[in-house]
Amino acid sequence: MSNVYYKSTRDDSLHLTASQAILQGLSRDGGLFVPDHMPRLSVSPKELVSCGYREVAYLVMKEFLTDFTEEELRTCIDRAYDEKFDTPEIAPLVQKGDAWFLELFHGSTIAFKDMALSILPHLMITSARKNGITNDIVILTATSGDTGKAALAGFDSVEGTRIVVFYPKDGVSPIQKRQMVTQPGKNTKVIGIHGNFDDAQNGVKAMFGDRALEKELAEAGFQFSSANSINIGRLVPQVAYYVWSYVRLLAEGAISEGDPINVVVPTGNFGNILAAYYAKNMGLPIAKLICASNENKVLFDFFRTGTYDRNREFVLTSSPSMDILISSNLERLIWLVAGESAEKNSAFMRSLAETGVYTLPEESREKLSDFAGYYTDEAGTAESIRDTYRECGYVIDPHTAVAAHVYRQYRKETGDATPTVIASTASPYKFTHSVMTAIDPKYDGVEDFALIDELEKLSGVAVPRAVEEIRSAPVVHKDTCEINEMQASVKEFLGIQ
């Protein structure tokens, strides 16, 4: 096994170990860390059929995190994927209709972000020890809904860490907001901003790139890191569950060794579908990666035209974790299709920052053939929730519904009947109003929390512990700020004047 090192998408000269890249989060030049070569799976999926999720995760992650010892990595995995998940499979794969749904929402915050954010704190603390770090690590994160709570839960009371989460005050579901603002822990801070997710993300990136702020923090005994999917320590664990889904299809007899599958991923920040692309590049037989967008269809337009253009109206939808116009993780794909050239990628990113637009040359566009971009509107999302329930008795959340509707479009348009996995990214309990009114309009006007028990009756699925806990939990975090006050809010929390 050759060691994997990490460089920046904007600086070819960097040569960091996995633990160094995890600690830093975002490169100082504003770029994202990428492996210097794509490792391959050391075992065939068929050899993994009798393995549990933890073993599959280890065999995938060890190929990327090569400076972690086997004991270090297995300890991180065992601590992450434990009883906080409410199913022994960690990520069950269930067949409904003509697709397989990979349920990624059985963790402590009932969203797919748990799959990576349960392990990131352990990877980060291990990385700090490996690199002799004595400063407290300040996790700085922007969220469009799910990352925030999953990060807060992961880092709650973890010694040597603080965590600050910014979210769009009016841009998340009531249950998503309630999950965050009731989060206990002396090392946690949640702040609503008067703006959208992209404003929050840009504010966080600006703080990462502020050298004066970095110096000020260091003098006070702190250093920033990120829990967003820009952190390679979040992306790598996501690769594992796509390998797991293929292994489960083999175990179910749905495919034979080497058979191709398609993957449909509801996509906003592009991290989840990028993880599937990394799995494909490790040797997993994924034929087509179907990128499912909501009405903020910047990625749909990109895959259809080769032009990324964020200059458009920002739409608040029933799938808020996808309400994003700047898909940060796409930069990792752009770097790849630009010939792994930091110079070319940097030019695209400068154009995006200055004009809101960049266009790939034809030779780069040709390298995107593994992807297909589709989108659906709000009516299609609701229709997908309703039809899936009526046809299969299966209740899905709005993000998964976007993917399911897109899959029907794709199959109708192409006739492609390749076995397909849909990434089911959140529990319907996070979006009770959108889900219940899609199934039956009589629920319109009923408050989200009042619909929880109705959803339990309808779905036959018990109310998750994560939802029960927040019904009566006190609100701990009440702060809001303007976009230009984000840095001051962080310094106040850290006690830096």
C-alpha positions as CSV (number, residue, x, y, z in Angstrom):
1,M,0.0,0.0,0.0
2,S,1.4,3.4,-1.0
3,N,0.9,6.3,1.3
4,V,-1.7,8.9,0.3
5,Y,-0.8,12.5,0.8
6,Y,-2.9,15.6,0.3
7,K,-2.5,18.6,-1.8
8,S,-4.7,21.7,-2.3
9,T,-6.9,22.2,-5.3
10,R,-5.2,25.6,-5.6
11,D,-1.6,24.7,-4.7
12,D,0.2,21.6,-6.2
13,S,3.2,22.0,-3.9
14,L,1.5,21.1,-0.7
15,H,2.2,17.6,0.7
16,L,0.2,16.9,3.9
17,T,-0.6,13.7,5.7
18,A,-4.2,12.8,6.2
19,S,-4.1,13.8,9.8
20,Q,-2.6,17.2,8.9
21,A,-5.3,17.8,6.3
22,I,-8.0,16.8,8.7
23,L,-6.7,19.2,11.3
24,Q,-6.4,22.1,8.9
25,G,-9.8,21.5,7.2
26,L,-9.5,24.1,4.5
27,S,-6.2,24.9,2.8
28,R,-4.8,28.4,3.6
29,D,-5.0,29.3,0.0
30,G,-8.7,28.7,0.0
31,G,-8.5,25.4,-1.8
32,L,-9.8,22.0,-0.7
33,F,-7.5,19.1,0.2
34,V,-7.5,16.2,-2.3
35,P,-5.5,12.9,-2.4
36,D,-2.4,13.0,-4.5
37,H,-3.6,9.7,-6.1
38,M,-6.8,7.8,-5.9
39,P,-6.3,4.6,-3.9
40,R,-7.9,1.3,-4.9
41,L,-9.9,-1.1,-2.8
42,S,-7.6,-3.9,-1.6
43,V,-10.3,-6.5,-1.5
44,S,-13.2,-7.3,-3.8
45,P,-16.8,-6.4,-2.7
46,K,-17.6,-10.2,-2.9
47,E,-15.1,-10.8,-0.1
48,L,-17.0,-8.3,2.1
49,V,-20.4,-9.9,1.9
50,S,-20.1,-11.5,5.4
51,C,-18.6,-8.3,6.9
52,G,-20.5,-5.7,9.0
53,Y,-20.5,-2.0,8.4
54,R,-17.5,-1.3,10.7
55,E,-15.2,-3.7,8.8
56,V,-16.3,-2.3,5.4
57,A,-15.7,1.2,6.7
58,Y,-12.2,0.3,7.9
59,L,-11.2,-1.4,4.7
60,V,-12.2,1.7,2.7
61,M,-10.9,4.4,5.0
62,K,-7.5,2.8,5.6
63,E,-6.7,3.4,1.9
64,F,-7.1,7.2,2.4
65,L,-5.9,7.7,5.9
66,T,-2.6,6.1,5.6
67,D,-0.8,7.8,8.5
68,F,-3.4,6.3,10.9
69,T,-2.4,3.0,12.5
70,E,-4.8,0.1,12.3
71,E,-5.5,0.5,16.0
72,E,-6.2,4.2,15.8
73,L,-8.5,3.9,12.9
74,R,-10.4,0.9,14.2
75,T,-10.9,2.7,17.6
76,C,-12.3,5.8,15.8
77,I,-14.7,3.6,13.8
78,D,-15.8,1.6,16.9
79,R,-16.5,4.7,18.9
80,A,-18.4,6.3,16.0
81,Y,-20.7,3.5,14.8
82,D,-22.0,2.3,18.1
83,E,-25.4,2.3,19.9
84,K,-26.1,5.9,18.8
85,F,-27.3,4.3,15.6
86,D,-30.8,2.7,16.0
87,T,-30.2,-0.2,13.6
88,P,-27.4,-2.8,13.8
89,E,-26.8,-2.4,10.0
90,I,-25.9,1.3,10.6
91,A,-27.0,2.0,7.0
92,P,-29.8,-0.4,6.0
93,L,-30.5,-0.9,2.2
94,V,-34.2,-1.5,1.5
95,Q,-35.9,-2.2,-1.8
96,K,-39.0,-0.2,-2.6
97,G,-40.4,-0.3,-6.1
98,D,-37.7,-0.4,-8.8
99,A,-35.0,1.1,-6.6
100,W,-33.0,0.5,-3.5
101,F,-33.0,3.1,-0.8
102,L,-29.8,3.4,1.3
103,E,-31.1,4.7,4.6
104,L,-28.4,7.0,5.9
105,F,-30.5,8.5,8.7
106,H,-30.3,6.1,11.6
107,G,-27.8,8.1,13.7
108,S,-28.3,10.4,16.6
109,T,-29.6,13.4,14.5
110,I,-31.5,11.3,11.9
111,A,-29.7,12.7,8.8
112,F,-26.9,11.3,6.6
113,K,-24.4,13.8,8.1
114,D,-24.3,11.5,11.1
115,M,-22.4,8.9,9.0
116,A,-19.4,11.1,8.8
117,L,-19.8,13.5,11.8
118,S,-20.0,10.6,14.3
119,I,-16.4,9.8,13.4
120,L,-14.9,13.2,12.5
121,P,-14.4,14.2,16.2
122,H,-12.4,11.0,16.9
123,L,-10.4,11.4,13.7
124,M,-9.6,15.0,14.7
125,I,-8.6,14.3,18.3
126,T,-6.4,11.4,17.1
127,S,-4.9,13.8,14.4
128,A,-4.2,16.4,17.1
129,R,-2.3,13.9,19.2
130,K,-0.4,12.6,16.2
131,N,0.8,16.1,15.4
132,G,1.5,17.4,18.9
133,I,-1.2,20.0,18.8
134,T,-1.8,21.7,22.2
135,N,-4.2,24.5,21.1
136,D,-8.0,24.0,21.5
137,I,-9.5,23.2,18.1
138,V,-12.4,25.5,17.2
139,I,-14.8,23.9,14.8
140,L,-16.3,26.5,12.6
141,T,-19.2,25.4,10.5
142,A,-22.0,26.8,8.2
143,T,-25.0,24.6,7.8
144,S,-28.0,24.5,5.5
145,G,-29.8,22.4,8.1
146,D,-28.3,19.0,8.9
147,T,-24.6,19.4,9.3
148,G,-25.0,21.8,12.2
149,K,-26.8,19.4,14.5
150,A,-24.8,16.4,13.5
151,A,-21.5,18.4,14.2
152,L,-22.8,19.7,17.5
153,A,-23.8,16.2,18.6
154,G,-20.4,14.8,17.5
155,F,-18.3,17.5,19.2
156,D,-20.5,18.0,22.3
157,S,-18.2,18.0,25.4
158,V,-15.2,16.6,23.4
159,E,-12.2,17.8,25.4
160,G,-10.0,20.2,23.6
161,T,-12.6,21.4,21.2
162,R,-15.1,24.2,20.8
163,I,-17.7,24.4,18.0
164,V,-19.5,27.3,16.5
165,V,-22.4,26.7,14.0
166,F,-23.9,29.4,11.8
167,Y,-27.3,28.7,10.1
168,P,-29.7,30.8,8.0
169,K,-32.2,32.0,10.6
170,D,-35.2,31.6,8.3
171,G,-33.8,28.9,6.0
172,V,-34.1,25.6,7.9
173,S,-37.1,23.5,8.9
174,P,-38.6,24.0,12.4
175,I,-37.4,20.6,13.6
176,Q,-33.9,21.2,12.2
177,K,-33.8,24.6,14.0
178,R,-35.1,23.1,17.2
179,Q,-32.4,20.3,17.1
180,M,-29.7,23.0,16.9
181,V,-30.9,25.6,19.4
182,T,-31.6,23.0,22.1
183,Q,-28.1,21.5,21.8
184,P,-26.4,21.4,25.3
185,G,-22.7,21.5,26.0
186,K,-20.4,24.2,27.3
187,N,-18.2,24.0,24.2
188,T,-21.1,24.6,21.7
189,K,-22.4,27.8,20.1
190,V,-25.3,28.1,17.6
191,I,-25.9,31.5,15.8
192,G,-28.6,32.3,13.3
193,I,-27.6,34.7,10.6
194,H,-29.7,37.2,8.7
195,G,-28.9,35.7,5.3
196,N,-28.9,32.4,3.4
197,F,-26.6,29.4,3.5
198,D,-24.2,30.8,0.9
199,D,-23.8,33.9,3.1
200,A,-23.0,31.7,6.1
201,Q,-20.6,29.6,4.1
202,N,-18.8,32.6,2.6
203,G,-18.5,34.1,6.1
204,V,-16.9,31.0,7.4
205,K,-14.5,30.7,4.5
206,A,-13.5,34.3,5.0
207,M,-12.5,33.6,8.6
208,F,-10.5,30.6,7.6
209,G,-8.6,32.8,5.1
210,D,-8.0,35.6,7.6
211,R,-4.3,35.4,8.6
212,A,-4.6,38.2,11.2
213,L,-7.5,36.3,12.9
214,E,-5.5,33.1,12.7
215,K,-2.6,34.8,14.6
216,E,-5.0,36.3,17.1
217,L,-6.5,32.9,17.8
218,A,-3.1,31.2,18.1
219,E,-2.0,33.7,20.7
220,A,-5.2,32.9,22.7
221,G,-4.6,29.1,22.4
222,F,-7.0,28.3,19.6
223,Q,-6.9,27.1,16.0
224,F,-9.7,26.7,13.4
225,S,-10.8,23.6,11.7
226,S,-13.9,22.6,9.8
227,A,-16.7,20.0,10.2
228,N,-18.2,20.9,6.8
229,S,-17.9,18.4,3.9
230,I,-14.9,20.5,2.8
231,N,-12.9,18.6,5.4
232,I,-11.4,15.5,3.9
233,G,-12.1,13.8,7.3
234,R,-15.8,14.1,6.5
235,L,-15.6,13.1,2.9
236,V,-13.7,9.9,3.3
237,P,-16.2,8.2,5.7
238,Q,-18.9,8.9,3.2
239,V,-17.1,6.8,0.5
240,A,-17.6,3.8,2.8
241,Y,-21.3,3.6,2.6
242,Y,-21.4,3.4,-1.2
243,V,-19.1,0.4,-1.0
244,W,-21.4,-1.0,1.7
245,S,-24.5,-0.5,-0.5
246,Y,-22.8,-2.5,-3.3
247,V,-21.8,-5.3,-0.8
248,R,-25.4,-5.4,0.4
249,L,-26.8,-5.8,-3.1
250,L,-24.4,-8.7,-3.6
251,A,-25.6,-10.2,-0.3
252,E,-29.2,-9.9,-1.4
253,G,-28.5,-11.5,-4.7
254,A,-29.7,-8.4,-6.5
255,I,-26.4,-8.2,-8.5
256,S,-23.4,-10.4,-9.2
257,E,-19.8,-9.5,-8.7
258,G,-18.7,-6.9,-11.2
259,D,-22.2,-5.9,-12.2
260,P,-22.7,-2.1,-12.6
261,I,-25.0,-0.1,-10.4
262,N,-26.3,3.5,-10.7
263,V,-26.4,5.9,-7.8
264,V,-28.8,8.8,-7.3
265,V,-27.9,11.4,-4.8
266,P,-29.9,14.5,-3.7
267,T,-27.2,17.2,-4.0
268,G,-26.5,20.6,-2.7
269,N,-22.9,21.1,-1.6
270,F,-21.8,18.2,-3.8
271,G,-19.9,16.3,-1.0
272,N,-22.2,13.2,-0.9
273,I,-22.2,12.5,-4.6
274,L,-18.5,13.3,-4.8
275,A,-18.0,10.5,-2.2
276,A,-19.8,8.1,-4.6
277,Y,-17.4,9.3,-7.4
278,Y,-14.4,8.5,-5.2
279,A,-15.9,5.1,-4.6
280,K,-16.2,4.6,-8.3
281,N,-12.6,5.7,-8.8
282,M,-11.5,3.2,-6.1
283,G,-12.8,0.4,-8.4
284,L,-16.5,0.1,-7.4
285,P,-18.6,-0.7,-10.5
286,I,-20.8,2.5,-10.5
287,A,-22.0,3.2,-14.0
288,K,-23.9,6.5,-13.7
289,L,-23.9,9.1,-10.9
290,I,-27.2,10.9,-11.1
291,C,-27.1,14.3,-9.5
292,A,-30.6,15.3,-8.2
293,S,-31.3,19.0,-7.7
294,N,-34.3,20.9,-6.4
295,E,-35.4,24.3,-7.8
296,N,-31.9,25.8,-6.9
297,K,-30.8,23.9,-10.0
298,V,-27.3,25.3,-10.4
299,L,-25.8,21.8,-10.6
300,F,-28.4,20.6,-13.2
301,D,-27.5,23.6,-15.4
302,F,-23.8,22.9,-14.9
303,F,-24.0,19.3,-16.0
304,R,-26.2,20.2,-19.0
305,T,-24.1,23.2,-20.2
306,G,-20.7,23.1,-18.7
307,T,-21.3,26.5,-17.2
308,Y,-21.6,27.1,-13.5
309,D,-23.6,30.2,-12.8
310,R,-24.7,31.2,-9.3
311,N,-26.2,34.5,-10.5
312,R,-29.9,33.5,-10.0
313,E,-32.7,33.8,-7.6
314,F,-32.2,31.9,-4.4
315,V,-35.3,29.7,-3.8
316,L,-36.3,28.4,-0.3
317,T,-37.7,24.9,-0.8
318,S,-39.0,22.0,1.2
319,S,-35.6,20.4,0.9
320,P,-33.5,23.1,2.6
321,S,-30.2,21.2,2.9
322,M,-30.1,21.5,-0.9
323,D,-30.9,25.2,-1.0
324,I,-27.4,26.1,-2.1
325,L,-26.0,28.1,-5.0
326,I,-22.3,27.6,-4.3
327,S,-21.5,23.9,-4.2
328,S,-18.2,23.9,-2.4
329,N,-17.2,20.3,-3.0
330,L,-17.6,20.7,-6.8
331,E,-14.2,22.3,-6.7
332,R,-12.7,18.9,-6.0
333,L,-14.3,17.5,-9.2
334,I,-13.3,20.6,-11.2
335,W,-9.7,20.1,-10.1
336,L,-9.8,16.5,-11.4
337,V,-11.4,17.3,-14.8
338,A,-9.1,20.3,-15.2
339,G,-6.2,17.7,-15.4
340,E,-5.4,18.0,-11.6
341,S,-4.1,21.5,-12.4
342,A,-4.2,23.9,-9.4
343,E,-3.5,26.8,-11.9
344,K,-6.6,26.0,-14.0
345,N,-8.8,25.3,-11.1
346,S,-7.8,28.5,-9.3
347,A,-8.7,30.5,-12.5
348,F,-12.2,28.9,-12.4
349,M,-12.6,29.7,-8.7
350,R,-11.4,33.3,-9.2
351,S,-14.0,33.7,-11.9
352,L,-16.7,32.3,-9.6
353,A,-15.8,34.7,-6.8
354,E,-15.5,37.7,-9.1
355,T,-18.3,37.2,-11.6
356,G,-20.3,34.3,-10.2
357,V,-19.7,32.3,-13.4
358,Y,-17.2,29.9,-15.0
359,T,-17.3,27.7,-18.0
360,L,-15.4,24.5,-18.6
361,P,-13.6,24.0,-21.8
362,E,-14.8,21.1,-24.0
363,E,-11.9,18.7,-23.0
364,S,-12.9,19.1,-19.4
365,R,-16.6,18.7,-20.0
366,E,-16.0,15.4,-21.7
367,K,-14.6,14.1,-18.4
368,L,-18.0,14.6,-16.8
369,S,-19.7,11.8,-18.7
370,D,-20.0,9.7,-15.5
371,F,-22.6,12.2,-14.2
372,A,-26.1,13.0,-15.2
373,G,-27.9,16.1,-13.9
374,Y,-31.6,16.2,-13.3
375,Y,-33.9,18.4,-11.1
376,T,-37.5,18.5,-9.9
377,D,-39.7,21.4,-8.6
378,E,-41.7,21.5,-5.4
379,A,-44.7,19.9,-7.1
380,G,-42.6,17.0,-8.2
381,T,-41.1,16.6,-4.8
382,A,-44.6,16.4,-3.2
383,E,-45.8,14.1,-5.9
384,S,-42.8,11.8,-5.2
385,I,-43.5,11.6,-1.5
386,R,-47.2,10.9,-2.2
387,D,-46.6,8.3,-4.9
388,T,-43.9,6.4,-3.0
389,Y,-46.2,6.2,0.0
390,R,-49.2,5.0,-2.0
391,E,-47.3,2.5,-4.1
392,C,-44.9,1.1,-1.5
393,G,-46.3,2.2,1.9
394,Y,-42.9,3.9,2.4
395,V,-42.5,7.4,3.7
396,I,-39.5,9.5,2.5
397,D,-38.3,13.0,3.3
398,P,-38.3,15.8,0.7
399,H,-34.6,15.4,-0.1
400,T,-34.9,11.7,-0.8
401,A,-38.1,12.6,-2.7
402,V,-36.1,14.9,-5.0
403,A,-33.8,11.9,-5.8
404,A,-36.7,9.5,-6.3
405,H,-38.5,11.8,-8.7
406,V,-35.3,12.5,-10.6
407,Y,-34.7,8.7,-10.9
408,R,-38.1,8.3,-12.5
409,Q,-37.3,11.0,-15.0
410,Y,-33.9,9.5,-15.7
411,R,-35.3,6.0,-16.2
412,K,-38.1,7.2,-18.4
413,E,-35.8,9.3,-20.5
414,T,-33.0,6.7,-20.9
415,G,-34.7,3.3,-20.4
416,D,-31.7,2.4,-18.2
417,A,-32.8,-0.4,-15.9
418,T,-29.4,-0.8,-14.2
419,P,-29.9,-1.7,-10.5
420,T,-30.0,1.7,-8.7
421,V,-29.3,2.9,-5.2
422,I,-31.0,6.1,-4.0
423,A,-29.2,7.9,-1.1
424,S,-31.9,8.5,1.4
425,T,-30.4,11.3,3.3
426,A,-32.9,12.2,6.1
427,S,-35.7,10.8,8.2
428,P,-39.2,12.1,7.2
429,Y,-39.5,13.0,10.9
430,K,-37.2,16.0,10.3
431,F,-39.8,17.4,7.8
432,T,-43.1,16.4,9.1
433,H,-45.2,19.2,7.6
434,S,-43.8,18.9,4.1
435,V,-44.2,15.1,4.2
436,M,-47.6,14.9,5.7
437,T,-49.2,17.6,3.5
438,A,-47.7,15.9,0.4
439,I,-49.5,12.7,1.4
440,D,-52.7,14.4,2.4
441,P,-53.5,18.1,2.1
442,K,-55.7,17.9,5.2
443,Y,-52.6,18.3,7.3
444,D,-51.8,21.7,5.9
445,G,-51.8,24.4,8.6
446,V,-51.0,21.9,11.3
447,E,-47.8,22.7,13.2
448,D,-44.8,20.5,12.6
449,F,-44.5,19.1,16.1
450,A,-48.2,18.2,16.2
451,L,-47.7,16.1,13.1
452,I,-45.1,13.8,14.7
453,D,-47.6,11.4,16.2
454,E,-49.6,11.4,13.0
455,L,-46.5,10.4,11.0
456,E,-45.8,7.6,13.4
457,K,-49.3,6.2,12.8
458,L,-49.1,6.6,9.1
459,S,-45.6,5.2,8.6
460,G,-45.6,2.5,11.2
461,V,-42.1,3.7,12.2
462,A,-41.5,4.7,15.8
463,V,-40.7,8.3,16.6
464,P,-36.9,8.5,16.6
465,R,-35.2,9.3,19.9
466,A,-33.7,12.4,18.4
467,V,-37.2,13.9,17.9
468,E,-38.6,12.8,21.2
469,E,-35.7,14.5,23.0
470,I,-36.3,17.9,21.5
471,R,-40.1,18.1,22.1
472,S,-39.6,19.5,25.6
473,A,-35.9,20.4,25.6
474,P,-35.2,24.1,26.6
475,V,-33.8,26.5,24.0
476,V,-30.2,27.1,24.8
477,H,-29.0,29.2,21.8
478,K,-30.9,32.4,21.0
479,D,-28.2,34.5,19.4
480,T,-28.5,35.9,15.9
481,C,-26.2,38.2,13.9
482,E,-25.7,40.1,10.7
483,I,-23.4,38.6,8.1
484,N,-20.7,41.2,8.9
485,E,-20.9,40.3,12.6
486,M,-19.9,36.6,12.3
487,Q,-16.2,37.1,13.2
488,A,-17.1,39.2,16.2
489,S,-19.6,36.6,17.4
490,V,-16.9,33.9,17.2
491,K,-14.4,36.0,19.2
492,E,-17.0,36.8,21.8
493,F,-17.7,33.1,22.3
494,L,-14.0,32.4,22.7
495,G,-13.5,35.2,25.1
496,I,-11.2,37.1,22.7
497,Q,-11.5,40.9,22.9
